[in-house]
Amino acid sequence: MSAVARAIILLSALFATAANAADARDGLTIASKRFTESYILGEIVAQTARSAGETQVVHRPGLGNTGIVFAALQAGSIDAYPEYTGTIARELLKSDASDLAAINRELAPLGLAAGIPFGFNNSYALAMREAEAAALAISAVSDLARHPGLTLGLSQEFLQREDGWPALRQAYDLPFTAPRAIDHGLAYEALVAGEIDVIDIYSTDAKIAEYDLRVLRDDRKVFPAYDAVLLYRADLPRRLPKTWAALQKLEGGIAAGRMIAMNAEAELGGIGFAQIAEKFLAGDRSGAGAPAKRRFIDLLFGPDFWRLTREHLVLVLVSLAAAVAAGIPLGVWAARSPQAASAILASVSVIQTIPSLALLAFLIPLLNRIGTLPALIALFLYSLLPIVRNTHSGLVSIAPGLLESARALGLPAFARLRLIELPLATPSIAAGIKTAAIISVGTATIAAFIGAGGYGERIAAGLAVNDNAILLSGAIPAAALALLIEGGFALVQRWWIPAGLRAA
């Protein structure tokens, strides 16, 4: 077996072991999408399932947008997540099905089902500042056609969904050709600041009343009903009957007003999603009330701190180990062969230019799974450039006289590489590995958007509710980890590299 084949097998085994260990799930995996209400519903479902005591329950919060979470459900990476009937019918099934029975008939061939209506409808809508809407006499979506100068700021998902902006624009013949794309978590603040005039909202958003907004009437009934339900793999009731019985008790238990109050607790009161879910399940209906005093240090070292740290370290260290195993041989090959050098260095450079989210989006359908494995592969690819380039430059910069001396001693090629060239190139190679490690720490935060965990989970949650404290509670540990890794490499280099070479 060739060295290349052995290296490929080794890397595959390394990725598979790490991915399986990180993604291992003995029982039930609940997911949620990346907005406040979905985070809360996901926590309620997960905590309810845990209360049954039948199996291990994992909650993957803020897994991504509708497409990513649904793909994860179809692939079996997750077992269930909160969804809305209108989204299932129009966006996922491309259907006009309007009731749960019709939706389930179309989900059945996919091995999926929808059920346990939570008791409220959360429709899409457009909203404006009350004062501006009153001044322009706008009360319905059709009124917008008379004001082509307004600036629309719409979420990326709403812009792309067939039941979102494309349907709305066609039904109302709206004159706006290029609405601004803006994250839903930031749209309210942009609207209040006057940067945009119209945003898309969810009808249970807490900030509608907080910011005194006017919700525009859907006078041509474009939006279907969006009843909140649980979308799940069809074998769940049979596989986990006690857990399913516990989940069924949630049916009809969340009124629209209660959902708005819980959204307010998260977005205005700064209360954690898990805590809100606990209060709801305990029957505490006191609402947001006065915001609880929240200390940043408690948020920073919350109950999920060590889990996130472990997941982040797995992503960085496993991908780095694989990149070292592949990158150093590639660098040696490039140094040995000027013809191969151009192709190798160009290839790893091109990989580095691919946006991280685009690379992850490409790997998900390619691997037919989300989570740790595609994240590891993406981080591995991003780590190659500094290692390959530094190995190549370290080897080609060795003084020709030293190489001639080695040849004069009669050392064979591999012995010269092992005993002379690689030791002399060690400072350059070590610098490349250190750079790759630090880049990986930052890039790994993106992995949370596909359910790979790590500190990025907090950053995604902070963006979803526009909460800087939550965002920083993810960003600061990531920055600290990068500094620790840099310091650790400095110590290792002092031990690994002889003093004479360090000075050089």
C-alpha positions as CSV (number, residue, x, y, z in Angstrom):
1,M,0.0,0.0,0.0
2,S,1.4,3.4,-1.0
3,A,2.1,6.1,1.5
4,V,-0.6,8.3,-0.1
5,A,-3.2,5.5,0.4
6,R,-2.1,5.0,4.0
7,A,-2.4,8.8,4.6
8,I,-5.9,8.9,3.1
9,I,-7.0,6.0,5.2
10,L,-5.5,7.5,8.3
11,L,-7.2,10.9,7.7
12,S,-10.5,9.2,7.0
13,A,-10.3,7.2,10.2
14,L,-9.4,10.3,12.2
15,F,-12.3,12.3,10.8
16,A,-14.8,9.5,11.2
17,T,-13.7,8.8,14.8
18,A,-13.9,12.4,15.8
19,A,-17.2,13.0,14.0
20,N,-18.8,9.9,15.5
21,A,-17.6,10.7,19.0
22,A,-18.9,14.3,18.7
23,D,-22.1,13.4,17.0
24,A,-22.8,10.3,19.0
25,R,-26.4,10.3,20.1
26,D,-27.9,7.4,21.9
27,G,-31.4,8.7,22.0
28,L,-33.2,11.8,20.9
29,T,-31.8,14.9,19.2
30,I,-33.9,18.0,19.1
31,A,-32.9,21.0,17.0
32,S,-34.1,24.5,16.6
33,K,-33.7,27.2,14.0
34,R,-31.8,30.4,14.5
35,F,-34.4,32.8,15.9
36,T,-35.7,33.5,19.4
37,E,-39.0,31.6,19.3
38,S,-37.4,28.4,17.8
39,Y,-34.7,28.5,20.5
40,I,-37.3,28.6,23.2
41,L,-39.6,25.9,21.7
42,G,-36.6,23.7,21.2
43,E,-35.7,24.0,24.8
44,I,-39.3,23.3,25.9
45,V,-39.4,20.2,23.7
46,A,-36.0,19.0,24.9
47,Q,-36.7,19.5,28.6
48,T,-40.1,17.8,28.2
49,A,-38.5,14.8,26.5
50,R,-35.8,14.6,29.3
51,S,-38.6,14.6,31.9
52,A,-39.8,11.2,30.5
53,G,-36.5,9.7,31.6
54,E,-36.5,7.2,28.7
55,T,-33.4,8.2,26.8
56,Q,-30.6,10.7,26.5
57,V,-31.8,13.9,24.9
58,V,-29.6,16.4,23.1
59,H,-30.7,19.9,22.0
60,R,-28.8,21.4,19.1
61,P,-29.9,25.1,19.3
62,G,-29.7,27.5,16.4
63,L,-28.8,24.8,13.9
64,G,-29.4,27.0,10.9
65,N,-32.2,28.2,8.6
66,T,-35.1,26.1,7.4
67,G,-33.3,24.3,4.6
68,I,-30.4,23.2,6.8
69,V,-32.6,21.9,9.7
70,F,-34.9,20.1,7.4
71,A,-32.0,18.5,5.6
72,A,-30.7,17.3,8.9
73,L,-34.1,15.8,9.8
74,Q,-34.3,14.0,6.5
75,A,-30.7,12.6,6.9
76,G,-31.4,11.4,10.4
77,S,-28.9,13.7,12.1
78,I,-31.7,15.0,14.3
79,D,-35.1,13.5,15.3
80,A,-37.4,16.5,15.6
81,Y,-37.6,20.3,15.6
82,P,-40.4,23.0,16.0
83,E,-41.8,24.1,12.6
84,Y,-44.8,25.9,11.2
85,T,-47.5,24.4,9.0
86,G,-47.3,27.1,6.4
87,T,-43.5,26.6,6.1
88,I,-43.9,22.8,5.8
89,A,-46.5,23.1,3.1
90,R,-45.3,26.0,1.0
91,E,-41.5,26.0,1.5
92,L,-40.6,22.4,2.2
93,L,-43.3,20.4,0.3
94,K,-44.0,23.1,-2.3
95,S,-47.7,22.3,-1.7
96,D,-51.0,24.0,-1.1
97,A,-51.8,21.6,1.7
98,S,-53.6,23.6,4.4
99,D,-54.3,21.2,7.2
100,L,-52.2,18.8,9.3
101,A,-53.8,15.7,7.8
102,A,-53.0,16.8,4.2
103,I,-49.5,17.8,5.2
104,N,-48.9,14.4,6.9
105,R,-50.0,12.5,3.8
106,E,-47.3,14.4,1.8
107,L,-44.6,13.9,4.5
108,A,-45.2,10.2,4.9
109,P,-43.1,9.2,1.8
110,L,-40.2,11.1,3.3
111,G,-40.4,9.1,6.6
112,L,-41.5,12.3,8.4
113,A,-44.6,13.5,10.2
114,A,-45.9,16.7,11.8
115,G,-48.0,16.8,15.0
116,I,-48.5,18.2,18.5
117,P,-49.8,21.6,17.6
118,F,-48.5,23.9,20.3
119,G,-51.6,26.1,20.2
120,F,-50.6,29.3,18.4
121,N,-50.1,30.7,14.9
122,N,-47.0,32.7,14.1
123,S,-47.6,34.2,10.7
124,Y,-45.2,36.2,8.5
125,A,-46.1,39.9,8.2
126,L,-44.6,43.3,7.3
127,A,-44.3,46.1,9.8
128,M,-43.5,49.8,9.9
129,R,-42.9,52.5,12.5
130,E,-46.4,53.6,13.7
131,A,-45.8,57.3,13.1
132,E,-44.5,56.9,9.6
133,A,-47.3,54.4,8.7
134,A,-49.9,56.9,10.0
135,A,-48.3,59.8,8.1
136,L,-48.3,57.9,4.8
137,A,-51.8,56.3,5.5
138,I,-50.4,52.8,5.2
139,S,-52.4,50.1,7.0
140,A,-52.2,47.2,4.5
141,V,-49.6,45.6,2.3
142,S,-51.3,46.8,-0.8
143,D,-50.8,50.4,0.4
144,L,-47.1,50.0,-0.1
145,A,-47.5,50.1,-3.9
146,R,-48.2,53.8,-3.6
147,H,-44.8,54.5,-2.0
148,P,-42.0,53.1,-4.1
149,G,-39.5,55.3,-2.3
150,L,-39.7,53.3,0.9
151,T,-36.7,51.2,1.9
152,L,-37.4,47.5,2.6
153,G,-35.1,45.5,4.9
154,L,-36.0,41.8,4.7
155,S,-34.4,38.8,6.2
156,Q,-32.3,36.5,3.9
157,E,-34.7,33.6,4.5
158,F,-37.8,35.7,3.7
159,L,-36.2,37.0,0.6
160,Q,-35.6,33.5,-0.7
161,R,-38.6,31.6,0.4
162,E,-41.4,30.9,-2.1
163,D,-44.0,31.9,0.5
164,G,-42.0,35.0,1.3
165,W,-40.9,38.0,-0.7
166,P,-41.4,36.4,-4.2
167,A,-45.0,35.5,-3.4
168,L,-45.7,38.9,-1.8
169,R,-44.2,40.9,-4.5
170,Q,-46.1,39.1,-7.2
171,A,-49.5,39.1,-5.4
172,Y,-49.3,42.8,-4.6
173,D,-47.4,43.9,-7.7
174,L,-45.0,45.8,-5.4
175,P,-42.5,48.2,-7.1
176,F,-39.5,47.4,-4.9
177,T,-36.8,45.6,-6.9
178,A,-34.0,45.3,-4.5
179,P,-34.9,45.1,-0.8
180,R,-31.9,45.2,1.6
181,A,-31.0,41.9,3.1
182,I,-30.7,42.1,6.9
183,D,-30.5,39.6,9.8
184,H,-33.9,39.3,11.5
185,G,-32.2,39.8,14.9
186,L,-30.9,43.2,13.8
187,A,-33.9,44.4,11.7
188,Y,-35.9,45.9,14.5
189,E,-33.1,48.2,15.6
190,A,-32.4,49.2,12.0
191,L,-36.1,50.1,11.6
192,V,-36.3,52.1,14.8
193,A,-33.0,53.9,13.8
194,G,-34.7,54.9,10.5
195,E,-32.2,53.1,8.3
196,I,-35.0,51.1,6.7
197,D,-38.8,51.7,6.6
198,V,-40.4,48.2,6.3
199,I,-39.3,44.9,7.7
200,D,-40.6,41.3,7.7
201,I,-41.7,40.1,11.2
202,Y,-43.2,37.1,12.9
203,S,-46.5,37.9,14.4
204,T,-45.4,36.7,17.9
205,D,-42.3,38.9,18.0
206,A,-42.0,40.7,21.3
207,K,-40.5,43.8,19.8
208,I,-43.7,44.7,17.8
209,A,-45.3,46.3,20.9
210,E,-42.0,47.4,22.4
211,Y,-41.1,49.6,19.5
212,D,-44.7,50.7,18.7
213,L,-44.8,49.2,15.2
214,R,-47.8,48.9,12.9
215,V,-48.3,45.4,11.4
216,L,-49.6,45.8,7.9
217,R,-52.7,43.8,7.1
218,D,-52.3,41.0,4.5
219,D,-55.4,42.1,2.6
220,R,-54.9,39.7,-0.2
221,K,-54.4,36.7,2.1
222,V,-51.0,35.7,0.6
223,F,-49.6,34.2,3.8
224,P,-51.0,30.8,4.9
225,A,-51.6,29.8,8.5
226,Y,-48.3,29.1,10.3
227,D,-49.5,26.9,13.2
228,A,-46.5,25.9,15.4
229,V,-46.1,22.1,15.4
230,L,-43.4,19.5,16.0
231,L,-41.9,18.1,12.8
232,Y,-40.3,14.7,13.5
233,R,-39.1,11.5,12.1
234,A,-42.1,9.1,11.7
235,D,-40.5,6.3,13.8
236,L,-40.2,8.5,16.9
237,P,-43.5,7.6,18.6
238,R,-42.7,3.9,18.1
239,R,-39.0,4.1,19.0
240,L,-39.5,6.2,22.2
241,P,-43.1,5.7,23.4
242,K,-42.7,7.2,26.9
243,T,-41.0,10.3,25.5
244,W,-43.6,10.7,22.8
245,A,-46.4,10.5,25.5
246,A,-44.7,13.2,27.4
247,L,-44.3,15.4,24.3
248,Q,-48.0,15.0,23.5
249,K,-48.9,16.9,26.7
250,L,-47.5,20.0,25.0
251,E,-50.4,20.0,22.5
252,G,-52.4,23.2,22.8
253,G,-50.4,24.3,25.8
254,I,-48.9,27.5,24.4
255,A,-51.3,30.4,23.6
256,A,-50.1,33.2,21.3
257,G,-49.9,35.6,24.2
258,R,-47.8,33.3,26.3
259,M,-45.4,32.8,23.3
260,I,-45.1,36.6,22.9
261,A,-44.4,36.9,26.6
262,M,-41.6,34.2,26.4
263,N,-40.1,35.9,23.4
264,A,-40.1,39.1,25.4
265,E,-38.3,37.4,28.3
266,A,-35.5,36.4,26.0
267,E,-35.2,39.6,23.8
268,L,-36.1,42.3,26.3
269,G,-35.5,40.6,29.7
270,G,-32.2,39.0,28.8
271,I,-33.3,35.7,30.3
272,G,-31.7,32.5,28.9
273,F,-33.7,30.2,26.6
274,A,-33.3,27.2,29.0
275,Q,-34.5,29.2,32.0
276,I,-37.6,30.4,30.1
277,A,-38.4,26.9,29.2
278,E,-38.0,25.7,32.8
279,K,-40.4,28.5,34.0
280,F,-43.0,27.5,31.4
281,L,-42.9,23.9,32.2
282,A,-43.0,24.6,35.9
283,G,-46.3,26.5,35.3
284,D,-44.8,29.9,36.1
285,R,-46.8,32.5,34.1
286,S,-45.4,35.5,35.7
287,G,-44.1,36.8,32.4
288,A,-41.0,38.9,31.8
289,G,-41.6,41.3,34.6
290,A,-38.6,43.2,35.8
291,P,-35.5,42.0,34.0
292,A,-33.5,39.7,36.2
293,K,-30.0,41.0,37.2
294,R,-27.7,39.2,34.9
295,R,-24.0,39.1,35.5
296,F,-21.7,38.6,32.5
297,I,-19.4,36.3,34.4
298,D,-22.4,33.9,35.0
299,L,-23.2,34.1,31.3
300,L,-19.6,33.5,30.3
301,F,-19.1,30.4,32.6
302,G,-22.7,29.1,32.2
303,P,-23.6,25.5,32.4
304,D,-22.7,25.0,28.7
305,F,-19.2,26.4,29.0
306,W,-17.3,23.1,29.2
307,R,-19.4,21.4,26.6
308,L,-18.8,24.2,24.1
309,T,-15.1,24.3,25.0
310,R,-14.8,20.5,24.4
311,E,-16.6,20.8,21.1
312,H,-14.4,23.7,20.0
313,L,-11.2,22.0,20.9
314,V,-12.3,18.8,19.1
315,L,-12.9,20.9,15.9
316,V,-9.6,22.7,16.1
317,L,-7.3,19.9,17.2
318,V,-8.6,17.1,15.1
319,S,-8.7,19.2,11.9
320,L,-5.2,20.6,12.7
321,A,-3.8,17.1,13.3
322,A,-5.1,16.0,9.9
323,A,-3.8,19.1,8.2
324,V,-0.3,18.5,9.7
325,A,-0.4,14.9,8.5
326,A,-1.4,15.9,5.0
327,G,0.2,19.4,4.8
328,I,3.9,18.5,5.6
329,P,4.1,15.7,3.0
330,L,2.5,18.0,0.4
331,G,5.1,20.7,1.3
332,V,7.9,18.3,1.0
333,W,6.6,17.1,-2.4
334,A,6.3,20.8,-3.5
335,A,9.9,21.4,-2.4
336,R,11.2,18.3,-4.2
337,S,9.3,18.9,-7.5
338,P,9.1,22.5,-9.0
339,Q,6.5,21.1,-11.5
340,A,4.3,19.9,-8.7
341,A,4.9,23.0,-6.5
342,S,2.9,25.3,-8.7
343,A,-0.2,23.0,-8.7
344,I,0.0,22.2,-5.0
345,L,0.5,25.8,-3.8
346,A,-2.1,27.1,-6.2
347,S,-4.7,24.5,-5.0
348,V,-4.3,25.2,-1.3
349,S,-4.3,29.0,-2.0
350,V,-7.6,28.7,-3.9
351,I,-9.2,26.7,-1.1
352,Q,-8.4,29.5,1.3
353,T,-10.3,32.0,-0.9
354,I,-13.6,30.1,-0.6
355,P,-15.9,31.8,1.9
356,S,-16.3,29.5,4.9
357,L,-20.2,29.5,4.9
358,A,-20.1,28.7,1.2
359,L,-17.7,25.8,1.7
360,L,-19.9,24.4,4.5
361,A,-23.0,24.8,2.3
362,F,-21.2,22.8,-0.4
363,L,-20.1,20.0,2.0
364,I,-23.5,19.4,3.5
365,P,-25.2,18.0,0.4
366,L,-21.9,16.3,-0.6
367,L,-21.7,14.4,2.6
368,N,-25.5,14.3,3.2
369,R,-25.0,15.2,6.8
370,I,-24.5,18.2,9.0
371,G,-22.6,18.6,12.2
372,T,-19.0,17.8,13.1
373,L,-17.8,15.9,10.0
374,P,-18.4,18.7,7.4
375,A,-17.0,21.2,9.9
376,L,-13.8,19.1,10.4
377,I,-13.3,18.8,6.7
378,A,-13.8,22.5,6.1
379,L,-11.3,23.4,8.9
380,F,-8.8,20.8,7.6
381,L,-8.9,22.4,4.1
382,Y,-8.5,25.9,5.6
383,S,-5.5,24.8,7.7
384,L,-3.5,23.4,4.7
385,L,-2.2,26.6,3.2
386,P,0.0,27.9,6.0
387,I,1.4,24.4,6.7
388,V,2.1,23.5,3.1
389,R,3.5,26.9,2.2
390,N,5.8,27.1,5.3
391,T,7.0,23.6,4.9
392,H,7.9,24.3,1.2
393,S,9.6,27.6,2.0
394,G,11.5,26.2,5.0
395,L,12.9,23.4,2.8
396,V,13.8,25.4,-0.2
397,S,15.5,28.1,1.9
398,I,18.1,25.6,3.3
399,A,21.6,26.7,2.2
400,P,22.8,24.6,-0.8
401,G,26.1,24.0,0.9
402,L,24.5,22.1,3.8
403,L,22.7,19.9,1.3
404,E,25.9,19.2,-0.6
405,S,27.6,18.3,2.7
406,A,24.9,15.8,3.5
407,R,25.2,14.2,0.0
408,A,29.0,14.1,0.5
409,L,28.4,12.0,3.6
410,G,26.6,9.5,1.5
411,L,23.3,9.8,3.2
412,P,20.3,8.5,1.1
413,A,17.5,10.9,0.2
414,F,15.1,9.9,3.0
415,A,17.8,10.1,5.6
416,R,18.8,13.6,4.4
417,L,15.2,14.7,4.7
418,R,14.7,13.2,8.1
419,L,18.1,14.1,9.7
420,I,19.1,17.3,8.0
421,E,16.3,19.1,6.0
422,L,13.3,18.7,8.2
423,P,15.1,19.7,11.4
424,L,16.5,22.8,9.6
425,A,13.0,23.7,8.3
426,T,11.4,23.1,11.7
427,P,11.1,26.8,12.7
428,S,9.3,27.6,9.5
429,I,7.0,24.5,9.7
430,A,6.2,25.2,13.4
431,A,5.2,28.8,12.4
432,G,2.9,27.5,9.7
433,I,1.2,25.0,12.2
434,K,0.8,27.8,14.7
435,T,-0.8,30.1,12.1
436,A,-3.2,27.3,11.0
437,A,-4.2,26.6,14.6
438,I,-5.1,30.2,15.3
439,I,-7.0,30.5,12.1
440,S,-9.0,27.4,13.0
441,V,-10.0,28.8,16.4
442,G,-11.7,31.7,14.7
443,T,-13.1,29.8,11.7
444,A,-14.5,27.1,14.0
445,T,-17.1,29.6,15.3
446,I,-18.8,29.4,11.9
447,A,-19.3,25.6,12.4
448,A,-22.1,26.3,14.9
449,F,-24.3,27.3,11.9
450,I,-24.4,23.7,10.8
451,G,-24.8,22.1,14.3
452,A,-21.1,21.4,15.0
453,G,-21.3,23.3,18.3
454,G,-18.4,25.2,19.9
455,Y,-18.3,28.8,21.0
456,G,-20.1,29.8,17.8
457,E,-23.4,28.6,19.3
458,R,-23.4,31.6,21.7
459,I,-22.4,33.9,18.9
460,A,-25.3,32.7,16.7
461,A,-27.7,33.0,19.6
462,G,-26.5,36.5,20.4
463,L,-27.0,37.5,16.8
464,A,-30.5,36.0,16.8
465,V,-31.7,38.1,19.8
466,N,-29.3,41.0,19.1
467,D,-27.8,40.5,22.6
468,N,-24.2,41.7,22.8
469,A,-23.6,40.0,26.1
470,I,-24.5,36.5,24.7
471,L,-22.4,37.2,21.6
472,L,-19.4,38.3,23.6
473,S,-19.8,35.2,25.9
474,G,-18.9,33.2,22.8
475,A,-16.4,35.6,21.2
476,I,-14.3,36.1,24.3
477,P,-13.6,32.4,25.0
478,A,-12.7,31.9,21.3
479,A,-10.2,34.8,21.5
480,A,-8.8,33.5,24.8
481,L,-8.4,30.1,23.3
482,A,-6.5,31.6,20.3
483,L,-4.1,33.4,22.8
484,L,-3.6,30.2,24.8
485,I,-2.8,28.2,21.7
486,E,-0.3,30.9,20.6
487,G,1.3,30.8,24.0
488,G,1.3,27.0,24.0
489,F,3.1,26.9,20.7
490,A,5.7,29.4,22.0
491,L,6.5,27.0,24.9
492,V,6.5,23.9,22.6
493,Q,8.9,25.7,20.1
494,R,11.3,26.4,23.0
495,W,11.4,22.7,23.8
496,W,11.2,21.4,20.2
497,I,13.5,23.7,18.3
498,P,17.2,24.0,19.3
499,A,18.3,27.4,20.5
500,G,20.6,27.9,17.5
501,L,17.7,27.4,15.0
502,R,15.3,29.6,17.0
503,A,17.8,32.5,16.8
504,A,18.1,31.9,13.1
